[in-house]
Amino acid sequence: MSPVRSPAAWDFDAPHVVTLEVLPADIDAYDHVNNSIYLAWFDRAAWSHSAALGITLKQCLAIRRGMAAHRTEIDYLRAAVLGDRVLVGTWIATSDGKLRVERRFQVRRALDGETLARARTDYVCINLDSGRAARMPESFFRAYSPTTT
């Protein structure tokens, strides 16, 4: 059984957090943020975190390696609406040090800290020229070590 967490708690210590505003283009016919927008938010948080870890897009292009999303699972808990500011936290949960990295995400409303969504994405290191799986370079291995506790 998982421990009960207060609405203001992050799921894990020391998240990398990006703050985003809900924009009119994010809203769907149900007057809440469309589910596809969460994927874009996770992507922005992942790139920001990777850059903070020293893995920039420029570096990926130079070495012709990158981490590509393989599978994502999202649990939507509460709706985000127009005017909300959201905090997207991310962590590296696991890494096999060869090909795969699992990243966790948590989306919280900034106003009250309420968790709106949780997700996990499995990434695979790829060769950018062939699109095929490729062993992680040393810089990826060092940067993508697990940060969850």
N, C-alpha and C positions, 0 to 999 in steps of 0.2 A: 504494500500500500504506500502511495506517495505521501510525503508530508504535506499538510495544509499550509498554503502560503498566503500571506496577506496580499491584497490587491496591489500594494506598492512595492512588492518584492520582485527582484529579478530572479529568474530560475537558477542562475549560476552566478558566481562571483565575477567581478571585473569584466562586464560586457564591453564590447566595442559598440558605441551607440551613434547612430545618425538620427537627426531630427528632421522630419518632413512635414510639410503642410498638405492637407487634403485639398485638392484643386477641383474646380468644376468638372474638368475632363475625367476625373477619377470616379465620378458618381454615375450609377447606372439607373435603370428605370424604377428600381425599388428605393431610390433616394439614399442609397448608401454606397460605400466604396465597392466597386466591382472586384470580384475575386482575382481577376488577372492583374490588378494593380499591386496586390500583395507580392506577386512574383517579381514585379519591377522593383518594389521596395527592397526585397531580399537581395536582388542583384546589386542594387546601389550600396547596400550595407556590406555585402561581401567584397565588392571592389574597394570600398573605403577601408575596410579592415585589412585586406590584402596589401594595399598601399602602405598602411600603417605598419605592417609586418615587413615591409621592404620589397614586396612583390608588386611592382607597378605594371600597368599595361605596356609601357615602353619596354620594360625588361622582358616581359613575356614575348613581345614581338621580336625582340633582338635574339632571344635564345630559341624561338620557335616552339615554345611549350606553353601550355595553359591548363587551367582546371575547368572542365566542362561539366555542367550539371547533368547528372545521370538519372536521378529520381528525386522527387520532392513530395513530401507529405505535409499537408496543412490542416490544422484544427482551427476553425473559425469559432470564436467564443462570443464575441460582441461585435456589433457593427461600428465602423468608423463612418462619420458623416461630414458633409461640407463644413469647413471651418475648424475641424479638429486639427490639432498638431499631434503627430505621433512620434514615438521614440522606437526605433528599430534596433534592438540589441542582437549581437551575434557572437558566437563562440566557436572554436574548433573543438568538436567533441571527441573525434577519433581520427587517427591516421595510421595507415599500415606502413608508411614510410617508403612505399614503392609506387603505388598507383592511385590509391583511394584516400579521400578525406571526407569526413562527415561534419557538416556545419549545422549548428542549431540557431534558430531565430526566435525572438519574442517581440511582439508588437504591443506597445502600451500607449494608452492615451496620455498625453503630457499633463492635462489638466488634473486628473485624479489618480493616475497611475494604474488604472484598470487594464488588465491584459485583454487584448482584443483577439490575438491569434498567436499560435505557436507553430513552428515548422521545423522540419529537418530536411536537409538536402544532401544527397550523396554526390560527390564530385569525383571525376576520373581525370587523371593527367593525360593530356593528348599532345600529339605532335601536330602543330598548327598547319603543316604542309600536307600531311596525309589525312588528318582527322582521326587517326587511329590511336589507341591507347599507347602510351609511352612511359617508361620509368621516370619518376620525378627527378629533376635535377637536385643537386645538393642544396641549393638555395631554397627550394620548395620544401624539402625535407626539414630543414632547420626552421623555416618560418611557420609551417603548418603543423606544429606540435600541439597536442590537446591542451585546452585551457579551461575545460569544465572540471568542477570538483563535486 
